[in-house]
Structures are given as structure tokens and as C-alpha cells.
Amino acid sequence: MAKTTDHEIVSIYPFSDEQVNQMMHNSMECVLMWATKDSWPVGVTHAFVWEGDKIWITFSEHRHRTAAIKRNPKVSVNVSSKGYNDGASADLPGGAITFKGTGEFHNDEETKLWFYRLLAQKLNPGNPDGEAYWVDFLDSPLRTVLSVTSVKKIMYNSKLAGGHMAGTVSEEELGERLSSDAVRMNKSREDKGLDPR
């Protein structure tokens, strides 16, 4: 079994595609992040839907984030297992994923109503009256829908990391080191007079 002695090499704790889908379908909120025109990073928490390998979010078009994302569609979205509802299965993956991606706005009625229904179902499982309320509530004149297409995932599988700390996982269960832990780390170690790892 493999066991780590510190928490410096963390890119080796990825999720499988199945685990990504489990987290994305079960976490109830995300943080959408963008850059302002004076380069400040800003993030706001949103309810979201994961559909077609895209993250779907809605807000009113007069929000500053609308102009910011139209100016620069490069955004990030963070989703965490802390966003699961109370009583969620203990078998669901733990940890977090940050998606680097590009944002695209959708303002046609067909897409908006499609998304409102999906979000209403997620927020009100098994409650048709609640679904209908939310579809009607969201369908306001200034509302827009944003989809985010991922170009990179930054993943941290906390259950895999915990098993590595406890020495209960095998080397085969760990992911491949990414460049931050394969190259940049050893450059930092060299700068400090430390042996490579």
C-alpha cells in the first residue's frame, strides 16, 4: 500500500469520469468566477445544472458579471461535495473540482425554458408544484442563461487523499502527477537546496 508523509503532491488525487458526474449531479451549488475589467477575480455562488458536459447557470443580465464575461469569456467554476444536500449518500465522491472554461450566453426562449425546467427539477425533486413555481419564478424579462464549456479540470479527491494519508490505497489507485507536481515542485525544491522527489 502507498502512504504519503506530507500534503505537497496533490495532483495525484483525481476523480473518474463517473465520479465527476456524480458530484456534478448531486452538488447543489457552484461558484462562478470571472475577471473584472481592472483584473480583479470575483466569484459568486449559484445553483446550477450539469447537462451535456456543460455547467448551466442563470442570473439577470444587468449584473456586472454579464458584461465582464461578454468582454472576456474565460471563466472558472468551482463545485464541492460540501454542496450536497443533507442526507446525501456517503458513497458520493468527496472533494472539489474547479473547471476552467469558456462562457456562452443563451437568450432564446427555448433554451431558457429548457434550463429553467431542469433547474426547477433539481431544486424540487419529486415536487411538481415546486417545479412549476420555480419555472414561473425564473422566467423574468432580464434573465439570461450561461453555459460553461470546460477546457480543464483541477480535481481534488479528498477520499483518495485520505486513503493515501492512512496508507490504505495502492499506487495504482493514484493519478499521474501533473506538471505542477512533476516539474514545478522540483524546481522549488532545487531553489531551496532540497533533493528532487
C-alpha positions as CSV (number, residue, x, y, z in Angstrom):
1,M,0.0,0.0,0.0
2,A,1.1,3.6,-0.6
3,K,1.3,6.2,2.1
4,T,2.2,9.9,2.0
5,T,4.1,11.8,4.6
6,D,3.0,15.3,3.6
7,H,0.4,17.2,1.6
8,E,2.6,18.7,-1.1
9,I,1.8,16.4,-4.1
10,V,-1.9,16.6,-4.6
11,S,-2.5,16.4,-8.3
12,I,-2.4,12.6,-7.9
13,Y,-5.9,12.7,-6.4
14,P,-8.3,12.9,-9.4
15,F,-11.8,11.7,-9.9
16,S,-13.0,9.2,-12.5
17,D,-15.5,10.5,-15.1
18,E,-18.2,8.7,-13.2
19,Q,-17.3,10.4,-10.0
20,V,-17.2,13.8,-11.8
21,N,-20.8,13.2,-13.0
22,Q,-21.9,12.0,-9.5
23,M,-20.6,15.2,-7.9
24,M,-22.0,17.5,-10.6
25,H,-25.4,16.0,-10.5
26,N,-25.6,15.9,-6.6
27,S,-23.9,19.2,-5.6
28,M,-26.5,21.9,-5.4
29,E,-24.3,25.0,-5.8
30,C,-21.2,26.2,-7.6
31,V,-19.0,29.3,-7.5
32,L,-18.8,31.1,-10.9
33,M,-15.6,33.2,-11.2
34,W,-14.6,35.8,-13.8
35,A,-12.2,38.8,-14.2
36,T,-13.4,42.4,-13.9
37,K,-12.1,45.0,-16.4
38,D,-9.5,46.0,-13.9
39,S,-8.4,42.4,-13.5
40,W,-9.9,41.6,-10.1
41,P,-11.0,38.0,-9.8
42,V,-14.6,37.8,-8.5
43,G,-16.8,34.8,-7.6
44,V,-20.5,34.4,-6.9
45,T,-22.4,31.3,-5.6
46,H,-25.1,29.9,-7.9
47,A,-27.4,27.0,-8.3
48,F,-26.5,25.1,-11.4
49,V,-27.3,22.2,-13.7
50,W,-24.8,19.8,-15.3
51,E,-26.0,18.8,-18.7
52,G,-24.2,17.8,-21.9
53,D,-20.8,18.1,-20.1
54,K,-21.6,21.8,-19.5
55,I,-22.3,23.8,-16.4
56,W,-25.5,25.9,-16.8
57,I,-26.3,28.9,-14.6
58,T,-28.7,31.8,-14.7
59,F,-28.8,35.4,-13.5
60,S,-30.2,38.7,-14.5
61,E,-28.4,40.3,-17.5
62,H,-27.9,43.6,-15.7
63,R,-25.4,42.0,-13.3
64,H,-21.8,43.2,-13.8
65,R,-20.7,39.6,-14.5
66,T,-22.7,39.7,-17.8
67,A,-20.6,42.5,-19.2
68,A,-17.4,41.0,-17.8
69,I,-18.0,37.6,-19.3
70,K,-19.0,39.1,-22.7
71,R,-15.8,41.0,-22.6
72,N,-13.7,38.0,-21.5
73,P,-15.5,34.6,-21.7
74,K,-12.7,32.8,-19.9
75,V,-14.3,31.8,-16.5
76,S,-13.8,29.2,-13.8
77,V,-16.4,27.3,-11.9
78,N,-15.8,25.5,-8.6
79,V,-18.0,22.7,-7.3
80,S,-17.6,21.0,-4.0
81,S,-19.0,18.0,-2.2
82,K,-19.9,20.4,0.6
83,G,-22.8,21.4,-1.7
84,Y,-24.6,18.1,-1.3
85,N,-27.9,18.2,0.4
86,D,-28.2,16.9,4.0
87,G,-28.7,13.2,3.9
88,A,-26.8,12.7,0.7
89,S,-25.3,9.2,0.3
90,A,-21.9,8.6,2.0
91,D,-20.9,6.8,-1.2
92,L,-20.8,10.0,-3.2
93,P,-17.3,11.4,-4.0
94,G,-15.8,13.9,-1.7
95,G,-13.6,16.8,-2.5
96,A,-13.9,19.5,-5.2
97,I,-13.4,20.3,-8.9
98,T,-12.5,23.6,-10.5
99,F,-13.4,23.9,-14.2
100,K,-11.5,26.3,-16.4
101,G,-13.8,27.1,-19.3
102,T,-15.4,29.4,-21.7
103,G,-18.8,31.0,-21.1
104,E,-21.6,31.4,-23.7
105,F,-24.9,33.3,-23.2
106,H,-28.2,31.9,-24.3
107,N,-31.2,34.2,-24.6
108,D,-33.6,32.3,-26.8
109,E,-36.8,31.2,-25.1
110,E,-36.5,27.6,-25.9
111,T,-33.1,27.2,-24.2
112,K,-34.2,29.3,-21.2
113,L,-37.3,27.3,-20.6
114,W,-35.4,24.1,-21.1
115,F,-32.9,25.2,-18.4
116,Y,-35.5,26.6,-16.0
117,R,-37.2,23.2,-16.0
118,L,-34.0,21.3,-15.3
119,L,-33.0,23.6,-12.5
120,A,-36.5,23.5,-11.0
121,Q,-36.4,19.7,-11.0
122,K,-33.0,19.7,-9.3
123,L,-34.2,22.1,-6.7
124,N,-37.6,20.4,-6.1
125,P,-37.1,16.6,-6.7
126,G,-40.5,14.8,-6.7
127,N,-42.4,18.1,-6.2
128,P,-44.3,19.1,-9.3
129,D,-45.8,22.2,-7.6
130,G,-42.4,23.4,-6.5
131,E,-41.0,22.8,-10.1
132,A,-43.8,24.8,-11.6
133,Y,-43.3,27.6,-9.1
134,W,-39.6,27.9,-9.9
135,V,-40.0,27.8,-13.7
136,D,-42.5,30.7,-13.4
137,F,-40.3,32.5,-10.9
138,L,-37.2,32.3,-13.1
139,D,-38.9,33.3,-16.3
140,S,-38.4,37.0,-16.0
141,P,-37.6,39.6,-18.7
142,L,-34.0,40.3,-17.8
143,R,-32.9,36.8,-17.0
144,T,-30.1,35.2,-19.1
145,V,-28.6,31.7,-19.2
146,L,-24.9,31.0,-19.2
147,S,-23.3,27.7,-20.2
148,V,-19.7,26.9,-19.4
149,T,-17.7,24.5,-21.5
150,S,-14.8,23.1,-19.6
151,V,-11.3,23.1,-21.1
152,K,-9.5,21.8,-18.0
153,K,-10.5,20.3,-14.7
154,I,-8.5,20.8,-11.5
155,M,-9.6,18.0,-9.2
156,Y,-9.1,17.0,-5.6
157,N,-10.5,13.7,-4.5
158,S,-10.5,14.0,-0.7
159,K,-11.4,10.4,-0.1
160,L,-8.5,9.2,-2.2
161,A,-6.2,11.7,-0.4
162,G,-7.4,10.4,2.9
163,G,-6.7,6.8,2.0
164,H,-3.2,7.8,0.9
165,M,-2.6,9.5,4.2
166,A,-3.8,6.4,6.0
167,G,-1.8,4.1,3.8
168,T,-4.9,2.2,2.6
169,V,-4.6,2.8,-1.2
170,S,-2.3,1.3,-3.7
171,E,0.0,3.1,-6.1
172,E,-2.3,2.0,-9.0
173,E,-5.2,3.9,-7.5
174,L,-3.3,7.2,-7.5
175,G,-3.4,9.5,-10.5
176,E,-0.4,10.6,-12.6
177,R,1.5,13.7,-11.3
178,L,0.6,16.8,-13.3
179,S,3.3,19.3,-14.3
180,S,2.9,21.3,-11.0
181,D,4.0,18.2,-9.0
182,A,6.3,16.7,-11.7
183,V,8.2,19.8,-12.7
184,R,7.4,23.0,-10.8
185,M,7.7,21.3,-7.4
186,N,11.2,20.0,-8.1
187,K,12.2,23.4,-9.3
188,S,11.0,24.9,-6.0
189,R,12.8,22.1,-4.1
190,E,16.1,22.8,-6.1
191,D,15.8,26.5,-5.2
192,K,15.7,25.5,-1.5
193,G,18.6,23.1,-1.8
194,L,16.3,20.0,-1.4
195,D,16.6,16.7,-3.3
196,P,14.1,16.1,-6.0
197,R,11.0,13.8,-5.4
